[in-house]
Amino acid sequence: MTFVLIAATVAGHALLCLLAADFLAGLLNWAEDTWLRQGISPLIDRLVVAPNVEHHQRPGGIRQATYWERAGEMLGAHVYRATPARGGY
């Protein structure tokens, strides 16, 4: 009985985490659509605004690239920001 209770608790927590992640992703997408526009800064334009505009003009375009092609620039920006010379996070 204890195993079943633990398994149900873990499954419930996993479901809540998925729902929270989905909500936060939707909230971030809404914030991008509402407040971001071109001309804020060249870096934000290239990494956030341009892909968001493309996402609305060509909704299926995201499937034409691999995960690493889509996430590579953002990963590079995080690695650059986290370097000790820049003060790290």
C-alpha positions in Angstrom: 0.0 0.0 0.0 2.8 2.4 0.8 4.4 1.9 -2.7 1.1 2.7 -4.3 0.7 5.8 -2.3 4.3 7.0 -3.1 3.8 6.2 -6.8 0.5 8.2 -6.9 2.1 11.1 -5.1 5.0 11.1 -7.5 2.6 10.9 -10.5 0.5 13.7 -9.1 3.6 15.9 -8.5 4.8 15.2 -12.1 1.4 16.2 -13.5 1.4 19.4 -11.5 4.9 20.3 -12.7 3.8 19.7 -16.3 0.7 21.9 -15.9 2.8 24.6 -14.2 5.4 24.5 -17.0 2.7 24.7 -19.7 1.1 27.6 -17.9 4.4 29.5 -17.6 5.2 28.8 -21.3 1.9 30.2 -22.3 2.3 33.2 -20.1 5.7 33.9 -21.6 4.4 33.5 -25.1 1.5 35.9 -24.3 4.0 38.5 -22.8 6.2 38.2 -26.0 3.1 38.8 -28.2 1.9 41.7 -26.0 5.0 43.7 -25.1 7.9 42.9 -27.4 8.4 44.7 -30.7 11.3 45.3 -33.0 13.8 48.0 -32.2 14.2 47.3 -28.4 17.8 46.0 -28.9 19.6 44.2 -31.7 20.2 41.1 -29.5 16.5 40.8 -28.3 15.4 41.5 -31.9 17.5 38.6 -33.3 17.0 36.1 -30.5 13.4 36.7 -29.4 11.4 39.1 -31.6 12.3 37.8 -35.0 11.6 34.1 -34.2 8.3 35.2 -32.5 7.2 37.1 -35.6 8.2 34.2 -37.9 6.2 31.9 -35.6 3.1 33.9 -36.3 3.7 34.3 -40.0 4.7 30.6 -40.6 3.3 28.5 -37.7 4.8 25.2 -39.1 8.2 26.7 -39.7 9.6 25.6 -36.4 9.5 21.9 -37.5 11.9 22.6 -40.4 14.9 22.9 -38.1 16.4 20.6 -35.5 16.3 21.4 -31.8 19.9 22.4 -31.7 19.5 24.7 -34.7 16.6 26.4 -32.9 18.1 26.5 -29.4 21.8 26.9 -30.3 21.8 30.7 -30.2 19.9 30.9 -26.9 22.2 28.3 -25.4 25.2 30.4 -26.6 23.8 33.5 -25.0 23.3 31.7 -21.6 26.8 30.2 -21.7 28.3 33.6 -22.5 26.3 35.2 -19.6 27.4 32.4 -17.2 31.1 32.8 -17.8 33.1 33.8 -14.7 34.7 36.8 -16.6 31.2 38.3 -16.9 30.4 37.7 -13.2 28.4 34.5 -13.8 24.8 34.2 -12.8 
